[in-house]
Amino acid sequence: MKCREVVELMTDYLEGALSAIDRHRFEEHIAGCDGCRAYLEQMRITLSQVHRLADEPIPERVQEQLLEAFRSWKSTGRSTPS
């Protein structure tokens, strides 16, 4: 698995949504790649901070809009580890 694939699967990994095979490949890559391991840790820290800040639930419509904006941004191939 290449770094770009790992970045694309990061959210699914953190949500426990990867198949056993993909999870194994992901973890195997993370074990040997300092850049992706650092990115994973940054994502974990970010998510934990977001959960602490979330006193009020975000309306479902806003969540959907944010997810769509993120997916659109991600599909443009912006700044990811190599």
KOLGURO-264349 format. One record per residue (C-alpha): residue number from 1; chain; y, z, x. Coordinates in pm, whole numbers, plus 50000, padded with zeros to 5 digits. Layout:
+-------+--------+-------+-------+-------+
: nuvex : drenfi :     v :     w :     u :
+-------+--------+-------+-------+-------+
:   NUM :      A :     Y :     Z :     X :
...
+-------+--------+-------+-------+-------+
//
This chain:
+-------+--------+-------+-------+-------+
: nuvex : drenfi :     v :     w :     u :
+-------+--------+-------+-------+-------+
:     1 :      A : 50000 : 50000 : 50000 :
:     2 :      A : 50346 : 49912 : 50127 :
:     3 :      A : 50660 : 50124 : 50107 :
:     4 :      A : 50809 : 49907 : 49833 :
:     5 :      A : 50501 : 49959 : 49616 :
:     6 :      A : 50517 : 50334 : 49675 :
:     7 :      A : 50882 : 50345 : 49569 :
:     8 :      A : 50800 : 50146 : 49255 :
:     9 :      A : 50521 : 50392 : 49167 :
:    10 :      A : 50712 : 50709 : 49258 :
:    11 :      A : 50811 : 50808 : 48904 :
:    12 :      A : 50464 : 50739 : 48767 :
:    13 :      A : 50315 : 50949 : 49049 :
:    14 :      A : 50548 : 51241 : 48978 :
:    15 :      A : 50467 : 51218 : 48607 :
:    16 :      A : 50091 : 51209 : 48674 :
:    17 :      A : 50065 : 50865 : 48516 :
:    18 :      A : 49884 : 50678 : 48798 :
:    19 :      A : 49520 : 50582 : 48781 :
:    20 :      A : 49291 : 50770 : 49021 :
:    21 :      A : 49272 : 50466 : 49249 :
:    22 :      A : 49650 : 50415 : 49259 :
:    23 :      A : 49709 : 50787 : 49309 :
:    24 :      A : 49468 : 50785 : 49606 :
:    25 :      A : 49635 : 50478 : 49760 :
:    26 :      A : 49979 : 50634 : 49701 :
:    27 :      A : 49881 : 50966 : 49862 :
:    28 :      A : 49713 : 50787 : 50151 :
:    29 :      A : 50035 : 50597 : 50221 :
:    30 :      A : 50251 : 50910 : 50186 :
:    31 :      A : 50031 : 51093 : 50437 :
:    32 :      A : 50113 : 50836 : 50704 :
:    33 :      A : 50471 : 50736 : 50624 :
:    34 :      A : 50754 : 50973 : 50712 :
:    35 :      A : 51014 : 50770 : 50521 :
:    36 :      A : 50822 : 50763 : 50194 :
:    37 :      A : 50721 : 51127 : 50232 :
:    38 :      A : 51091 : 51219 : 50271 :
:    39 :      A : 51181 : 51005 : 49968 :
:    40 :      A : 50910 : 51177 : 49761 :
:    41 :      A : 51047 : 51518 : 49860 :
:    42 :      A : 51401 : 51407 : 49770 :
:    43 :      A : 51278 : 51293 : 49429 :
:    44 :      A : 51100 : 51625 : 49371 :
:    45 :      A : 51414 : 51820 : 49465 :
:    46 :      A : 51630 : 51598 : 49244 :
:    47 :      A : 51397 : 51643 : 48948 :
:    48 :      A : 51385 : 52020 : 48991 :
:    49 :      A : 51767 : 52034 : 49002 :
:    50 :      A : 51797 : 51816 : 48694 :
:    51 :      A : 51556 : 52040 : 48504 :
:    52 :      A : 51763 : 52346 : 48596 :
:    53 :      A : 52083 : 52181 : 48478 :
:    54 :      A : 51943 : 52063 : 48147 :
:    55 :      A : 52061 : 52337 : 47910 :
:    56 :      A : 52094 : 52098 : 47620 :
:    57 :      A : 51845 : 51825 : 47544 :
:    58 :      A : 51967 : 51471 : 47600 :
:    59 :      A : 51957 : 51269 : 47278 :
:    60 :      A : 51661 : 51031 : 47271 :
:    61 :      A : 51888 : 50725 : 47244 :
:    62 :      A : 52077 : 50829 : 47558 :
:    63 :      A : 51749 : 50890 : 47742 :
:    64 :      A : 51632 : 50540 : 47651 :
:    65 :      A : 51961 : 50389 : 47770 :
:    66 :      A : 51943 : 50577 : 48100 :
:    67 :      A : 51583 : 50474 : 48159 :
:    68 :      A : 51665 : 50112 : 48084 :
:    69 :      A : 51962 : 50123 : 48323 :
:    70 :      A : 51739 : 50272 : 48595 :
:    71 :      A : 51466 : 50014 : 48541 :
:    72 :      A : 51723 : 49736 : 48557 :
:    73 :      A : 51870 : 49881 : 48876 :
:    74 :      A : 51523 : 49926 : 49027 :
:    75 :      A : 51421 : 49568 : 48950 :
:    76 :      A : 51713 : 49438 : 49157 :
:    77 :      A : 51546 : 49582 : 49469 :
:    78 :      A : 51832 : 49810 : 49571 :
:    79 :      A : 51821 : 50037 : 49875 :
:    80 :      A : 51462 : 50159 : 49915 :
:    81 :      A : 51268 : 50281 : 50219 :
:    82 :      A : 51104 : 50003 : 50419 :
+-------+--------+-------+-------+-------+
//
